[in-house]
Amino acid sequence: LVPGILSAIFSNFMVLKSKNAWQLSLQRWYTYFLFIFVLLATTIGSSLESTTEDILQHPLSVVYLLADTMPLASHFYLKYIILQWPSVMSIILRPVVFTRFILRSAFHDEEKARKNSEPENQNSNGMGARSAGLTLIFVVALVFCSLMPVILLLAAINFFICRVVYGYLTVFAETKKPDLGGAF
């Protein structure tokens, strides 16, 4: 949902040179969103108004606030990383593309149905959204590794699963995308 909203904002209010620049902007802004609303919001606390007042009155209190609340959120992120595994594994099925193929193959030959069912949704399954999600997992693992070292093992398993799934999809299933020369 959020990548789609960001994409609508980019297409209506920004001038981007290419689809790859669009994916790069999506990655940048979606990463900011994930850091603020997934990482910081859960670790800072439940009341944004009182937390903001405390921080504005005593700016150095943010260190103590994070020290008090981060241990309480560590198990949430442990489960968050584990729940990424089935999510990533389900991407390999490509259910939306498969459904479009089945529906279109009823009216067209197989090759035309395959061509018309591609590409996948670039808002949520594009390189920008994928990179932002992987960046969040990496940062969560780094932030919480001193509180719960096992999170590094779980993050490594997550990255292995992502490597297998996205490696397969990039080479064998998805449409070819031009190289940006290292921008991602």
N, C-alpha and C positions, 0 to 999 in steps of 0.2 A: 504494500500500500504506500509506504513512504517513498520508495524509489519511483513509483508512478507519479506521485505528487511532485517530487523534485524534477522529474522529467518534463512534466507539464509546465513547471515554472521555467525550466531551461528553454523549452521550445517557444514559449510565448514572450519571454522577457530578456533572453540572452541571444547573442549572435555567436554561434559556434561554427568553426570551419568545417568540421566533419563529424561523422557518427563516432569516431574514435575520441575526438575532443569532448563529445557529449558524454561518453563513458568515463573519461577521465574526470570531468567535472562531477558526474554522479558519484564516482568513487570518493572524491574529496569531500563533498558536502554530506554524503551518507555516512562517511566515517565520523565526521563531526557530530552528526545527529546520534549515532550509536554511542559515541563516547559520552555525550552529555546525558542522554536519556536512558541508556542501558547501564553504563558503568558508574557515572557520578550520581545519578538520581537514586539508585538503590543503595549506594554506599553512604550518601550524605544523610539521608533520613526521610521521614514521612512528611514533615511539615516544611515546605519550601519557604513560606513567609517567615517563620521564626528562625530558620537556619540562615536565611539571607540577612535578617536583622542582626543576628549574632555575629556573622562574618563582617558585616559593615561596621559594627561597633568595635569589634576586636579582630582585625584581619589575620592575626597569627593564630587565632583559635581554630582555623580550618585544619591545621595539623592535628590538634587534639581531637577535633570532631571526627576526622578520618581514622585516627587511631582507636577511637571508641566504637565506630560503626563498621569498619571494614571486617573485623573478625566475625561480626554477626552476619555479614553478607557472603562470607567465604563458601559456605555450603550451598548457597543458591547458585553461585557461579560454577561450583563443582558439578552440580546437576545440569546446569545450563550447557556446559561443554559436552556432557554425556548425551544430552538430548539432541545435540547437533548431529550425532552419528546417524540415527535413522532418517533425519531430515536430508542429509547429504546423500545417503544411500537411495532415498526415494527419487532424487533428481535423475539418477541413471535410467529410471523407467520412462521419464519424459511423458507423463500422462496427458498433458495438454496437446502436445504434438501428436501423440498416438491417437487421441480422440479425434482430432482434426483429420488425421489420415483415414481413420475408419469411416468417418462421415463423408469425406470427399471421395473415397474409393467406391462408394455406392453409386456415384454419378459420373466418375471419370475412370480412366485406366490407371493402373498402379503407379506408373512413373509420373503422370500429371498430378495425381493425388499427393504423392510424396513431395513434389516440388511446391505445391500449394500449401502444404501443411508446415513447411519451414518458413522462416526461422523461428526459433524459440523466443519467448518474451524477453527482450533485451532490458526491460526495466528491472526485473527481479532475477533473471538468470544470465544477465550480461556480465562482462568482465568487471565492470565498475562495482556492481552490487556484490559480486562474489569476493572481490578484493577487499572491499570494506568489511564484510563479515569475517573474513579470515584475519584481517588486521585487528578486529575487536577480540577475537579468540586469542591472538598472540599477546595483545596488551593485557588482557585479563590474566593470562598465565603468568606474565611477568610481574604484574602488580600483586597477585596473591601467592606467588611461589614461596615467599618467606613465611607466610602464615600457614600454608598447606602445601608442602612440597609435592604431594602426589598429583597436584593439578598439572604439573609439568609432564608427567607420564600420560595423563588423559589428553592433554593438548597435543602431545606427540602422536598419540593414536588418532586423534581427530585429523591432524595434518596428513598422516599416512592415508587415511580413508579418503580425504579430499584429493590427495595426489592421484590415487588410483581412479577415483570416479571422474574427476575433471580431466585427467590425462586421457582416459578412454573417450570421454565425450568430445574433447577438443580434436582428437585425431580421427575418430571413427564415426561420430554421430552428428555433430553440429556442423553448421555451414562454416566455410572457411572465412576467417576474418583477417584483414590486412595487419601487418606488423607495424607497431608504432616506433620501433627502434629503441625499446627499453622504457617507455613511459610508464608502463605498469610494472 
